Amino acid sequence: MAKGTSLESQLIRGAGKAVAYDPEGLVAAAQDEALKKITEPLKRTAEMLAAAKKERKLEEEKLQKEQDDLVKGYDDNFNSHLKSYLDDGGLPIEVWDRATDLAEEEKVVHDACPTGKEGNRCRKKSIMRLKEQATQWTGANDWYSGIAEENEKYQGDDPELVQSNYDSQSDDGVRRKRIKANMDPKQLVMRNKNDEEIASIKEQLKTTTEPEERLGLKNQIDHLEKSNTKVTGWDIPGEGFMTKEQIENLNLFQPRADIIKKHVMDRNKNQTETNYAPYKDGTGGKPFNMRTSISANEEAITPGNITSIYYDKVTGTDKPLKENLKEHPILKGEDGKGATYKSLGISGEDLKALDTDPDGVISDDEMANLIEALSDPKHPNYDYDVSRAVAAEYMAENEQMEYNKFMYGPNFYEKPDGTPTTLEERGAIKIRAVTPKSGESPQVFKARHGNMSAAADLGITWNSDNNTWTKPEASVDDIIKSLGL
């Protein structure tokens, strides 16, 4: 049977007419049966999709809880170590015992030096090593004390010192927390800095038969052994031995970039006072300009604050950019099933790395990977310029939303009952804002969020001589075109 000519489809489409000529209700009964055949499978399908979605959500929540618990465990361990350190008044006695043991070992070396002038250099070197060791132990104590002080600042009331969520959500941030959690002051040790590298080269030497290669490896070992001084550090699970200098270079505390939050607030305030208010009032100013906003935001973004834009709520929204990207229309695509990489201009090697299917469409898993590539500088596909461009445009879109709420009222995006407005409803609000009603004064027009400058752009102006509006007959087509609807 041809599509659209089945009994069911005919009954459904003609139900209105058929019922009028069906006093016995036969057609109505058949219609009900036909609808039942269609709606019940759809209902079952919808229920299955809802159940699958619920299951995915539960799994995501479970994984998120596991991640949160893991990070919290790291924080608890770190805070426990700090408390122990502060309660002990510095590095614990176990550490100083280890330092004393090393000093005694060095004393044996010192005493084994030849007597008299012949052993002076030997003894001097031994004393220098002993002083260097003492300096390192003391330095480690002072450094850890500095960490305790910095941690205390982040627990205080200083609004400039708030820890970024980047440390809880990104792989790099979680790594820093794991390292901090395993920096137990009781486990501070001193090792020869080249021991691991020497051991690795010795393993290579066992399997190398070429004379030249063996000679080269032996020379490397000889050089490393001669410069194999002792360094203080910790054994970190998953990382190996790390010196305090290596850990220090990780910047253990990542502050939230409230400077971006201030930039957003200051820019909105400045633009409203300087441009938007006078433009709305008809006394000058300018409307929102997307290109200008993007450019201003790009100037405010730096390598030091960009992660905070993605992980922290610093741009004036309920969620950080990383979370909002999941629902961004550009990534969701026109049908909500994912945009294509081609539509985003992604091709070549980048496409190979991101499109794991490969089907050219951004799936949920690939979207998560793409967002990580935008938000985490440690991601192999991270590109600062691209990440900055996305963040700057996102900030500009938020600025445009604030502009629209100022111009067209607080209910431009959301009705008083909390439901979102449709695109058609927003278009109607814009049209009302540029078309004064007949007999309406400028004061009344402006009080209902009328835009004097936008109306003037359409040739609608107030004639104070006869207290009427000129050219109030501007066509709706002209208005729609001027508003970009």
C-alpha angles and dihedrals in degrees: 000000000000119000112271095016100087119122090247094053093045091050093048096048095042097040095110094055096036096054090056090061097038107085092163093054094235095131092044090053091049089048091053090050092048092049089048091055090054103037099045095059089044090051092050090048091050090049091051092049091047091050092049091048091049090049091051090048092050090049091049091049090049092051091046091051091050089051092047091048090049093051091044089052090054091049092048092050092048093049090047091054091049092050091050090048093051093044090052091049093238137334110359125251092259090067094049089048089057090048090051091050090054091048090053090050089053090048089059089054090046093051092047092062115110115269123253128012092332092067099041095098091046092052093044091053090049092052090047090053090049092051091048090052092049090049091052094050091049091045091051089052093050092045093051089047087055090053090052091052093047091049090052090053090055089053092053134084099268105126090204092061107061118137115245120240086229085085092058101039110034125075089236092051093047089049090056090050091049091052092048090048091056097046093100107171088219089061097054107131139176121230140168102267095221099045096103094047092047091050091050093051091047089056089053089050090059092061099036118097102169108105094218093049091047091051091050093050092048090051090051091051091048092051093047093048092052092052095038100126123169120261133184122237149115137273103239118194109244092010106058123214113351126185120223088249091057091049092045090057090061092071094230095203117058111191123213109253099241087162086077090050089052091047091054094047094044093047093049091048094046094046092047094051097039103036118002100049096048091042091053091045093049095240099110134283127113137264123248114294116201095198093051092047094050091050093050092049093048089056090053095050118088135172086256097058105027096091090055090058089057099041105030135057095247101125098069097262133117091245134036118254093258091062095042092052089069089069098034111132091225091060097035093055129216095295095039091245096105135291122260121253088232091060088056093048093246115147144133119034092349089058092051091052096047106033098069096169091043104225102121092247125107106241123196092264092046091047090055089050091047091051090050089051089054098042108036119063089202093062112109091232096046115132116183095206092052092044091050092048092053092047093047093051091047090053090047091052089053090050089052090053090053089048091052092049090051093047101040104024137266092286095060093105100021133034121229089261091057099253115131120251120243124240088252091053091049090050090052090050090053092049091051089050093060100037115071115204121247110273092015115134122226089249093055091042092053092043089062091051095270114168112223096189095047090049090049090053085062091049093256107136136157117252106208092189094068098014094239138117118253119225095004086158094079108148122252088234090059091049094048091048093049092050093048092239 
